[in-house]
Amino acid sequence: MSAFIPLAQAADSTAAGGVQLECELVAEVRRDPLAPLDGPPGSQFRPFVPATHLSQGDVVYYTLRIRNPSIVYAAEVMVVQKIPANTAYVAGSAAAPGAQVEFSIDGGQSFAVPRGLQVTDEGGTRLAPPERYTHIRWQLRHPLAPGAVALARFQAIFN
């Protein structure tokens, strides 16, 4: 079964001093392996292509481009991205150089590292499984220079 995936909503961002950031979310999938034009026998290349049509179980590779279009440094940058609809976060896949990564299981009301996210059900209290994550938050440790772009990434499985 294949489905069309609409462009996911870009992240919400904040920075000290009222600097407005631009955020763009790009969704891609890996295409079937192609034989390389040049390379050792048996090697294969799996290019990324836009995630326009998905099948259940496909892994979607998301890249969030965070750009500072202003002429001043953006300090205390924090970006929150909702996990796209009909997907489940892939554990351990969220990353961004020089950023602290936290997650929410309550619709973005509170955030914590994975070991701090707990759910309670009939079996008692346990760590929240990654498929319960609703949002990801990246807090950049360093100011973002004028015109600079920071990249944050994560993966999700299409349901």
Phi, psi and omega per residue, in radians:
M1 nan 2.291 -3.127
S2 -2.057 2.617 3.133
A3 -2.453 2.676 3.050
F4 -1.477 2.320 3.102
I5 -1.897 2.116 3.118
P6 -1.271 2.821 3.094
L7 -1.025 2.227 -3.131
A8 -1.271 2.690 3.138
Q9 -1.229 2.316 3.131
A10 -1.232 2.874 -3.045
A11 -1.240 2.821 2.950
D12 -1.629 2.421 -3.110
S13 -2.350 2.645 3.049
T14 -2.404 2.670 3.049
A15 -2.599 2.655 3.123
A16 -1.122 2.640 3.067
G17 1.337 0.207 3.093
G18 1.290 0.279 3.098
V19 -1.168 2.208 3.128
Q20 -1.563 2.166 3.124
L21 -1.761 2.695 3.047
E22 -1.861 2.264 3.124
C23 -2.145 2.347 3.108
E24 -2.282 2.243 3.112
L25 -1.810 2.163 -3.135
V26 -1.967 2.241 3.124
A27 -1.937 2.222 -3.124
E28 -2.378 2.774 3.024
V29 -2.235 2.852 3.085
R30 -1.586 2.292 3.118
R31 -1.424 2.842 3.101
D32 -0.942 2.583 -3.110
P33 -0.996 2.446 3.064
L34 -2.054 2.528 3.060
A35 -1.248 2.385 3.140
P36 -1.242 2.638 3.067
L37 -1.249 -0.611 -3.120
D38 -2.393 2.164 3.126
G39 2.808 3.034 -3.124
P40 -1.145 2.576 3.102
P41 -0.992 2.412 3.108
G42 1.574 -0.208 3.123
S43 -1.382 2.609 -3.117
Q44 -2.330 2.696 3.125
F45 -2.103 2.236 3.122
R46 -2.024 1.626 -3.089
P47 -1.251 2.698 3.005
F48 -1.467 2.430 3.079
V49 -2.337 2.712 3.119
P50 -0.973 2.451 -3.118
A51 -1.506 1.331 -3.128
T52 -1.648 -0.576 3.082
H53 -2.265 2.248 -3.084
L54 -2.191 2.678 3.006
S55 -1.987 2.654 3.121
Q56 -0.935 2.312 3.137
G57 1.624 -0.156 3.100
D58 -1.129 2.471 3.037
V59 -1.581 2.187 3.112
V60 -1.809 2.256 3.128
Y61 -1.734 1.972 -3.120
Y62 -1.772 2.371 3.023
T63 -2.161 2.183 3.108
L64 -1.814 2.057 3.117
R65 -1.694 2.055 -3.109
I66 -1.901 1.980 -3.044
R67 -2.043 2.409 3.049
N68 -1.759 1.726 -3.097
P69 -1.438 -0.063 -3.061
S70 -1.426 3.124 3.135
I71 -1.759 0.120 3.106
V72 -2.159 2.763 3.086
Y73 -1.131 2.483 3.063
A74 -1.749 1.958 -3.125
A75 -1.748 2.774 3.088
E76 0.918 0.824 -3.111
V77 -1.287 2.254 3.071
M78 -2.326 2.276 -3.112
V79 -2.216 2.284 3.126
V80 -2.060 2.197 3.131
Q81 -2.082 2.206 3.042
K82 -1.264 2.409 3.022
I83 -1.148 2.173 -3.069
P84 -1.002 2.598 3.131
A85 -1.004 2.589 3.105
N86 1.120 0.410 3.060
T87 -2.303 2.822 3.058
A88 -2.234 2.289 -3.118
Y89 -1.025 2.436 3.067
V90 -1.599 2.078 -3.085
A91 -0.922 2.349 3.063
G92 1.348 0.099 -3.041
S93 -1.614 -0.283 -3.116
A94 -1.318 2.274 -3.128
A95 -2.710 2.714 2.992
A96 -2.895 2.196 3.121
P97 -1.020 2.333 3.091
G98 1.204 0.551 3.134
A99 -2.384 2.593 2.987
Q100 -1.605 2.332 -3.097
V101 -1.976 2.273 3.092
E102 -2.353 2.891 -3.044
F103 -2.300 2.787 3.076
S104 -2.180 2.548 3.025
I105 -2.089 0.103 -3.082
D106 -2.156 0.634 3.076
G107 1.321 0.378 3.101
G108 1.567 0.207 3.129
Q109 -1.357 -0.629 3.128
S110 -2.471 2.709 -3.085
F111 -2.335 2.620 3.091
A112 -2.809 2.892 3.010
V113 -1.250 2.800 -3.056
P114 -0.900 -0.684 -3.108
R115 -1.232 -0.169 3.107
G116 -1.745 0.004 -3.132
L117 -1.747 2.003 -3.103
Q118 -2.187 2.555 3.059
V119 -2.143 2.634 3.099
T120 -2.101 2.253 3.091
D121 -2.477 -2.897 -3.093
E122 -1.057 -0.387 3.114
G123 -1.517 -0.040 -3.128
G124 1.907 -2.764 -3.129
T125 -1.754 2.344 -3.130
R126 -2.613 2.957 3.068
L127 -1.127 2.458 3.129
A128 -1.201 2.289 3.083
P129 -1.269 2.632 -3.102
P130 -0.948 -0.516 -3.140
E131 -1.212 -0.177 3.077
R132 -1.550 -0.192 -3.123
Y133 -1.144 2.379 3.134
T134 -1.906 -0.488 -3.085
H135 -2.529 2.721 3.022
I136 -2.141 2.428 3.085
R137 -2.170 2.244 3.051
W138 -1.926 2.251 3.036
Q139 -1.991 1.941 -3.123
L140 -1.215 2.352 -3.111
R141 -1.401 -0.305 -3.088
H142 -2.239 2.660 3.090
P143 -1.066 2.631 3.111
L144 -1.715 2.082 -3.059
A145 -1.140 2.742 3.068
P146 -0.982 2.277 3.132
G147 1.376 -0.111 -3.090
A148 -1.360 2.744 3.101
V149 -2.181 2.268 3.015
A150 -1.879 2.526 3.138
L151 -1.979 2.368 3.015
A152 -2.192 2.504 -3.073
R153 -2.350 2.701 2.978
F154 -2.824 2.903 3.111
Q155 -2.154 2.637 3.085
A156 -2.522 2.640 3.122
I157 -1.747 2.272 3.125
F158 -1.308 2.250 -3.124
N159 -1.617 nan nan
